[in-house]
């Protein structure tokens, strides 16, 4: 990638539009005193490509003039194409054109500080394609060399710069992969984890769902069984109810038959009594007629006899009293009195009969009522008999038993009905239980669909996570192998480049620079001390080591994409000899990489023909 031109307007101190032309194939020196805009231009390049990390950083470069636009545009080339990237910081809008097609917009979207979304992803893909990475951090670690900040970050920087991007740092990747594995599962080579992770949790949930779905499928079978049992129970209940109704109808008929029999017997009994009474009335009527005649005759006979007897006795007494003796008179009187007594007795009997006849005569008026009642009883008997015949036509078995046996049978029927009522009650309870079970089973079957959907989603997720787990395990294994291979291939090469660069800068004071295999910490080797750590070096020597590291990494990276170097006054602590050595190295580097040097010392203007003198901008 090479930078051609920067358009800057309303960015910090630059209120009016400014154009900065860079030498894309050599060294460009941006020269000026303090606070004339060197750092602003450098930061404008970074901000155009990557934006600001935070709104706070963005506010630091707000236009000093309220009326100025807050925007930049960068013209760059990469992989044979030239692009124009413009950024409006007020709206955070980024627009990309291909210079060969100025009317065609490759990309336009809103890229806010810390923003995410589809626009951010698309723009990141574009940067990844033309630069090789998409973050400001990597850009600063690979192309930007500053005076400050490197003393405590050399190890981290070198480890990240080895591959040219954060994501290819072997040690960091190993940690990231292992961290991802630990987040996915507790089961992988070398793991000592105990608690469940995502895979185990999903497997457990799938197991629970599978059991629940199995139970739900059993519920489907149970639904069919319940429906069959309900139908069977309903049929049994209907049969029991039908039997109960039949028994009830039979019992009602039996009760009616028994009551009818009793009514018939009572009516027949009363009829016989009425027949006797009517016969008695008939006989009495005949007696009344005969005795009525006899009573009149006897009355006159008694009266006449008494009269004659009285006259006779009186005459006899007079005659005899005068003629006969007292004894004879007494004898005759006794005879007369006996006759009179006999006739009085007969008269009394006749009077009694007459009284009875009179009494019968008094009640004879009830005879008509008795005849009417007799007729009613006959009609009741006829009705009862017809009802009996009707019941016997439906229940002929009634005729085979007597009233006592039928009464006992009636008790048996009642007991049978009571048993049927109990069976009906139990069947109704059984039917209710089956319906409740059926409803619960149907609910479980309904939930089964959602559980199957959840299980399918979890199984798909589990397959993905297991593939990821397998890939991570393989990646860790391959990474270890690649790391070893890389150390033998690239780290050895990096050590060789670093040693030559640092040896050149320091006038052969140090023989070699090696990198520790795990930390990539630089160790210096000199004649008097084979293991010198960077902390033992002076500030100037540390900066020179840092610069040599960047140059060496840049050389390795240029095999893929030649990145420009932005050097922000990195040679402040160099002496004259080492400064000349650094100039020599830059003359070699610029053959492959574009270099933009920001400096305050006019000495650096002699290093190139492309000089941007900010002191002249006014």
SEGUNU-555852 format. One record per residue (C-alpha): x, y, z; residue in three letters. Coordinates in steps of 0.5 Angstrom, whole numbers, padded with zeros to 4 digits, always signed. Each point is the difference from the previous one (the first is absolute). Layout:
! residues N
XYZAla...
END
This chain:
! residues 618
+0000+0000+0000Unk+0002+0007-0002Unk-0002+0007+0002Unk-0001+0005-0005Unk-0003+0006+0002Unk-0004+0002+0006Unk-0006+0006+0000Unk-0001+0003+0007Unk-0005+0005+0002Unk-0003+0002+0007Unk+0005-0005+0003Unk+0003+0003+0006Unk+0004+0006-0001Unk-0001+0000-0008Unk-0007+0004-0001Unk+0002+0001-0007Unk+0000-0006-0005Unk+0007-0002-0001Unk+0003-0006-0005Unk+0006-0004+0002Unk+0004-0004-0005Unk+0004-0006+0002Unk+0006-0003-0004Unk-0004-0007-0001Unk+0007-0004-0002Unk+0005+0004+0004Unk+0001+0004+0007Unk-0004+0006+0001Unk+0002+0005+0006Unk-0005+0004+0003Unk+0004+0005+0003Unk-0002+0006+0005Unk+0000+0003+0007Unk-0004-0002+0006Unk-0007+0001-0001Unk+0000+0001-0007Unk-0004-0006-0002Unk+0004-0006+0000Unk-0003-0004+0005Unk-0007+0002-0003Unk+0002-0002-0007Unk+0002-0007+0003Unk-0006-0001+0004Unk-0005+0002-0006Unk+0003-0005-0004Unk-0001-0005+0005Unk-0007+0003+0002Unk-0002+0000-0008Unk+0001-0008+0000Unk-0002-0002+0006Unk-0004+0005+0004Unk+0000+0002+0007Unk+0000-0005+0006Unk-0004+0004+0004Unk-0004+0007+0000Unk+0005+0003+0004Unk+0005-0001-0005Unk-0004+0003-0005Unk-0002+0006+0004Unk+0008+0001+0000Unk+0000+0002-0007Unk-0006+0004-0001Unk+0001+0006-0004Unk+0003+0006+0003Unk-0005+0004-0004Unk-0008-0001+0001Unk-0001+0001-0008Unk+0005-0005-0002Unk-0002-0007-0003Unk+0003-0006+0004Unk+0002-0005-0005Unk+0006-0003-0004Unk+0002-0004-0006Unk+0005-0005-0001Unk+0003-0002-0007Unk+0003-0007+0000Unk+0002-0006-0004Unk+0000-0007+0001Unk+0001-0006-0004Unk+0000+0004-0007Unk-0006+0004+0002Unk-0001+0007+0002Unk-0005+0002+0005Unk-0003+0006+0003Unk-0002+0000+0008Unk-0004+0006+0002Unk-0003+0000+0007Unk-0005+0006+0003Unk+0002+0000+0008Unk-0007+0004+0001Unk-0004-0006-0003Unk+0005-0006+0001Unk-0001-0001-0007Unk+0005-0004-0004Unk+0000+0000-0008Unk+0004-0004-0004Unk+0002+0001-0008Unk+0004-0003-0005Unk+0004+0005-0003Unk-0001-0004-0007Unk-0007+0001+0001Unk-0002+0006+0004Unk-0007+0000-0001Unk-0001-0007+0003Unk+0000+0000+0007Unk+0003-0006+0003Unk-0002+0001+0007Unk-0004+0005+0004Unk-0002-0001+0007Unk+0000+0003+0007Unk+0006-0002+0004Unk-0001+0002+0007Unk+0005+0000+0006Unk+0000-0007+0003Unk-0006-0001-0005Unk-0002-0007-0002Unk-0005-0003-0006Unk+0000-0001-0007Unk+0003+0006-0002Unk+0006-0001+0005Unk+0001-0007-0003Unk+0000+0002-0007Unk+0005+0005+0001Unk+0004-0004+0004Unk+0000-0005-0006Unk+0003+0005-0004Unk+0005+0002+0004Unk+0002-0007+0001Unk+0001-0001-0007Unk+0004+0006-0002Unk+0004+0000+0006Unk+0000-0006+0003Unk-0003+0002+0007Unk-0006+0004+0002Unk+0002+0003+0007Unk+0004+0006+0002Unk+0003-0004+0005Unk+0004-0004-0005Unk+0001+0006-0005Unk+0004+0003+0006Unk+0003-0006+0002Unk+0003-0001-0007Unk+0001+0006-0004Unk+0000+0006+0006Unk+0007+0001+0003Unk+0000+0005+0006Unk+0004+0002+0005Unk-0004-0002+0006Unk-0003-0006+0002Unk+0004-0005-0002Unk+0005-0001+0006Unk-0006-0005+0004Unk-0003-0003-0007Unk+0006-0002-0004Unk-0002-0008+0002Unk-0007+0001-0001Unk+0001+0004-0007Unk+0005-0005-0002Unk-0005-0006+0001Unk-0005+0004-0004Unk+0004+0002-0005Unk+0003-0007-0002Unk-0006-0001-0004Unk-0002+0007-0002Unk-0007-0001+0004Unk-0003-0001+0007Unk-0004-0006-0002Unk+0006-0004-0002Unk+0004+0001+0006Unk+0002-0007+0002Unk+0000+0001+0007Unk-0006+0004+0000Unk-0004-0005-0004Unk+0002-0006+0004Unk-0003+0004+0006Unk-0006+0002-0004Unk-0001-0007-0003Unk+0001-0003+0007Unk-0005+0005+0003Unk-0005-0001-0005Unk+0001-0008+0001Unk-0001+0002+0008Unk-0007+0004-0002Unk-0002-0006-0004Unk+0001-0006+0004Unk+0004-0003+0006Unk+0002-0006-0004Unk+0006+0001-0005Unk+0008-0003+0001Unk+0003+0003+0006Unk-0006+0003+0003Unk-0001+0000+0007Unk-0007+0003+0000Unk-0005-0002+0005Unk-0007+0004-0001Unk-0004-0001-0006Unk+0001+0005-0006Unk-0004+0001-0007Unk+0000-0006-0003Unk-0001-0004+0007Unk-0006+0004+0001Unk-0003+0000-0007Unk+0001-0008+0001Unk-0003+0000+0006Unk-0006+0004-0002Unk-0001-0004-0006Unk+0000-0007+0004Unk-0005+0004+0004Unk-0004+0001-0006Unk+0001-0006-0003Unk-0003-0004+0006Unk-0006+0005+0000Unk-0001-0001-0007Unk+0000-0008+0001Unk-0005+0001+0006Unk-0004+0005-0005Unk+0000-0006-0005Unk-0002-0005+0005Unk-0006+0005+0001Unk-0002+0000-0007Unk+0000-0008+0001Unk-0004+0002+0007Unk-0004+0004-0004Unk-0003-0005-0005Unk+0000-0005+0006Unk-0004+0005+0004Unk-0005+0001-0006Unk-0001-0007+0000Unk-0001-0001+0007Unk-0005+0006+0000Unk-0004-0003-0006Unk+0000-0007+0004Unk-0002+0003+0006Unk-0005+0005-0003Unk-0003-0007-0003Unk+0000-0003+0007Unk-0003+0006+0003Unk-0005+0000-0005Unk-0002-0007+0001Unk+0000+0000+0007Unk-0005+0006+0000Unk-0004-0004-0005Unk+0000-0006+0005Unk-0002+0005+0005Unk-0005+0003-0004Unk-0003-0007-0001Unk+0001-0002+0007Unk-0004+0006+0002Unk-0005+0000-0005Unk-0001-0008+0002Unk+0000+0002+0007Unk-0005+0006-0001Unk-0005-0006-0004Unk+0001-0005+0006Unk-0002+0006+0005Unk-0006+0001-0004Unk-0001-0007-0001Unk+0000-0002+0008Unk-0004+0006+0001Unk-0005-0001-0005Unk+0000-0008+0003Unk-0001+0003+0007Unk-0006+0005-0002Unk-0003-0006-0004Unk+0000-0004+0006Unk-0003+0005+0004Unk-0005+0002-0005Unk-0002-0007-0001Unk+0000-0001+0008Unk-0005+0006+0000Unk-0004-0002-0005Unk-0001-0007+0003Unk-0002+0004+0007Unk-0005+0004-0004Unk-0003-0006-0004Unk-0001-0003+0007Unk-0003+0007+0003Unk-0005+0001-0006Unk-0002-0008+0001Unk-0001+0002+0007Unk-0004+0006-0002Unk-0004-0004-0005Unk-0002-0005+0005Unk-0002+0005+0005Unk-0004+0003-0005Unk-0004-0006+0000Unk+0000-0001+0007Unk-0003+0007+0001Unk-0006-0002-0005Unk-0002-0006+0004Unk+0001+0003+0007Unk-0004+0006-0001Unk-0006-0004-0002Unk+0001-0005+0006Unk+0001+0006+0005Unk-0007+0003-0001Unk-0003-0007+0000Unk+0003-0002+0007Unk-0001+0007+0003Unk-0008+0000-0001Unk+0000-0008+0002Unk+0004+0002+0007Unk-0005+0006+0001Unk-0006-0004-0001Unk+0003-0006+0004Unk+0001+0005+0005Unk-0007+0003+0000Unk-0003-0007+0000Unk+0004-0002+0005Unk-0001+0006+0005Unk-0008-0001-0001Unk+0000-0007+0001Unk+0005+0000+0006Unk-0005+0006+0003Unk-0006-0004-0001Unk+0003-0006+0002Unk+0002+0003+0006Unk-0007+0003+0002Unk-0003-0007-0001Unk+0005-0004+0003Unk+0001+0005+0006Unk-0007+0000+0001Unk-0001-0008-0001Unk+0007-0003+0000Unk+0005+0000+0006Unk+0006+0004+0000Unk+0005-0005-0002Unk-0004-0001-0007Unk+0000+0007-0001Unk+0007+0000+0001Unk+0002-0005-0005Unk-0005+0003-0005Unk+0004+0006+0001Unk+0007-0003-0001Unk-0003-0003-0006Unk-0002+0006-0003Unk+0006+0004+0002Unk+0004-0005-0004Unk-0003+0000-0006Unk+0001+0008+0000Unk+0007-0001+0002Unk+0001-0004-0006Unk-0004+0005-0005Unk+0005+0005+0003Unk+0006-0004-0001Unk-0002-0001-0007Unk-0002+0007-0001Unk+0007+0002+0003Unk+0004-0004-0006Unk-0004+0003-0005Unk+0001+0007+0002Unk+0008-0002+0000Unk-0001-0002-0007Unk-0004+0006-0002Unk+0006+0004+0003Unk+0005-0003-0004Unk-0004+0000-0006Unk-0001+0007+0001Unk+0008+0001+0001Unk+0001-0003-0006Unk-0005+0004-0004Unk+0003+0006+0003Unk+0007-0002-0003Unk-0003-0003-0007Unk+0001+0007-0003Unk+0008-0002+0000Unk-0001-0006-0005Unk+0000+0005-0006Unk+0007+0003+0002Unk+0002-0007+0001Unk-0002-0002-0007Unk+0004+0006-0003Unk+0006-0002+0004Unk-0001-0007-0002Unk+0000+0002-0007Unk+0006+0004+0001Unk+0004-0005+0003Unk-0002-0005-0006Unk+0003+0006-0004Unk+0007+0000+0004Unk+0000-0007-0001Unk+0000+0000-0007Unk+0005+0006-0001Unk+0005-0004+0005Unk-0001-0006-0004Unk+0001+0003-0007Unk+0006+0004+0003Unk+0003-0007+0003Unk-0001-0003-0007Unk+0003+0005-0003Unk+0006+0000+0005Unk+0000-0008-0001Unk+0001+0001-0008Unk+0006+0004+0001Unk+0003-0004+0006Unk-0003-0007+0000Unk+0005-0002+0005Unk-0005+0004+0006Unk-0005-0006-0001Unk+0005-0005+0002Unk+0001+0003+0007Unk-0005+0001+0005Unk-0001+0007+0004Unk+0005-0002+0005Unk+0006-0002-0005Unk-0001+0006-0004Unk+0000+0005+0006Unk+0007-0004+0002Unk+0002+0001-0008Unk-0001+0007+0001Unk+0005+0001+0005Unk+0005-0004-0004Unk-0002+0005-0006Unk+0002+0006+0005Unk+0006-0003+0002Unk+0002-0002-0007Unk-0001+0008-0002Unk+0004+0002+0006Unk+0005-0004-0003Unk-0001+0003-0007Unk+0000+0007+0003Unk+0007-0002+0004Unk+0003-0003-0007Unk-0003+0007-0004Unk+0004+0004+0006Unk+0006-0003-0001Unk+0000+0000-0008Unk-0002+0007+0000Unk+0006+0001+0005Unk+0005-0004-0005Unk-0003+0004-0006Unk+0002+0006+0004Unk+0007-0002+0002Unk+0001-0002-0008Unk-0002+0006-0002Unk+0004+0004+0004Unk+0006-0004-0002Unk-0002+0001-0007Unk+0000+0007+0001Unk+0007+0000+0003Unk+0003-0005-0005Unk-0003+0005-0006Unk+0004+0006+0004Unk+0006-0004+0000Unk-0001-0002-0007Unk-0001+0008-0002Unk+0007+0001+0004Unk+0003-0005-0004Unk+0001+0004-0006Unk+0003+0006+0003Unk+0005-0005+0004Unk+0002-0003-0006Unk+0001+0007-0004Unk+0004+0002+0006Unk+0004-0007+0000Unk+0001+0001-0007Unk+0003+0007+0000Unk+0004-0003+0006Unk+0003-0006-0004Unk+0002+0005-0005Unk+0003+0004+0004Unk+0003-0005+0004Unk+0003-0003-0007Unk+0003+0007-0001Unk+0003+0000+0006Unk+0003-0007+0000Unk+0003+0002-0007Unk+0002+0006+0003Unk+0003-0004+0006Unk+0004-0005-0005Unk+0002+0006-0004Unk+0003+0004+0006Unk+0003-0007+0002Unk+0003-0001-0007Unk+0002+0008+0000Unk+0004-0001+0006Unk+0004-0006-0002Unk+0001+0003-0007Unk+0002+0007+0003Unk+0005-0004+0005Unk+0003-0003-0006Unk+0000+0006-0004Unk+0003+0004+0006Unk+0006-0004+0000Unk+0000+0000-0008Unk-0001+0007+0000Unk+0006+0001+0006Unk+0005-0004-0004Unk-0002+0004-0007Unk-0002+0007+0001Unk+0002+0002+0007Unk+0007-0003-0002Unk-0001+0005-0006Unk-0002+0005+0004Unk+0006+0000+0005Unk+0005+0000-0006Unk-0004+0006-0002Unk+0000+0003+0006Unk+0007-0001+0002Unk+0003+0003-0006Unk-0005+0006+0000Unk+0002+0001+0008Unk+0008-0001-0002Unk+0000+0005-0005Unk-0004+0005+0004Unk+0005-0001+0006Unk+0006+0000-0004Unk+0001-0008+0001Unk+0000+0001+0008Unk-0005-0006+0000Unk+0002-0006-0003Unk-0007-0003+0000Unk-0007+0001+0002Unk-0004-0007+0002Unk-0008+0000+0002Unk-0002-0005+0005Unk-0004-0005-0002Unk-0006+0001+0004Unk+0000+0007+0002Unk+0003+0003-0006Unk+0004+0004+0004Unk+0007+0003-0003Unk+0006-0002+0003Unk+0007+0003-0003Unk+0006-0003+0000Unk+0007+0003+0000Unk+0007-0002+0001Unk+0000+0002+0007Unk-0007-0003+0002Unk-0004-0005-0004Unk-0006+0001+0003Unk-0002+0008+0001Unk-0008+0002+0001Unk-0003+0006-0003Unk-0001+0003+0007Unk+0008+0001+0001Unk+0000+0004-0007Unk+0000+0008+0000Unk-0006+0003-0002Unk+0003+0002-0007Unk+0002-0008-0001Unk-0007-0002+0002Unk-0003+0004-0005Unk+0005-0002-0005Unk-0001-0007+0002Unk-0008+0001-0001Unk+0001+0004-0007Unk+0004-0006-0002Unk-0005-0005+0002Unk-0005+0004-0004Unk+0004+0000-0006Unk+0001-0007+0000Unk-0007-0002+0001Unk-0002+0005-0006Unk+0005-0004-0004Unk-0004-0007+0001Unk-0006+0004-0001Unk+0001+0003-0006Unk+0000-0007-0003Unk-0007+0000+0000Unk-0002+0008+0000Unk+0005+0005+0000Unk-0002+0005+0006Unk+0002+0007+0001Unk+0004+0002+0006Unk-0002+0006+0003Unk+0006+0003+0005Unk-0002+0005+0005Unk+0007+0003+0002Unk+0003-0007+0002Unk+0007+0002+0000Unk+0000+0005+0005Unk+0005-0004+0004Unk+0004-0002-0005Unk+0008+0003-0001Unk+0002+0002-0006Unk+0004-0006-0002Unk-0007-0004+0002Unk-0004+0005-0004Unk+0004-0001-0006Unk-0001-0008+0001Unk-0007+0001+0000Unk+0000+0004-0006Unk+0003-0005-0004Unk-0004-0006+0003Unk-0006+0005-0003Unk+0003+0001-0006Unk-0001-0008-0001Unk-0007-0001+0003Unk-0003+0006-0005Unk+0002-0005-0006Unk-0006-0004+0003Unk-0004+0004+0005Unk-0003+0007-0001Unk+0003+0004+0006Unk-0003+0007+0003Unk+0005+0003+0005Unk-0003+0005+0005Unk+0006+0005+0003Unk+0001+0006+0003Unk+0008+0000-0002Unk+0001+0003-0007Unk+0006-0005+0000Unk-0005-0005-0003Unk-0002+0004-0006Unk+0006-0001-0003Unk-0001-0008+0000Unk-0005+0001-0006Unk-0003+0004-0005Unk-0007+0000+0002Unk-0001+0005+0006Unk-0006+0003+0003Unk+0002+0006+0003Unk-0006+0002+0005Unk+0003+0006+0002Unk-0001+0003-0006Unk-0008-0002+0000Unk-0001+0006+0005Unk
END
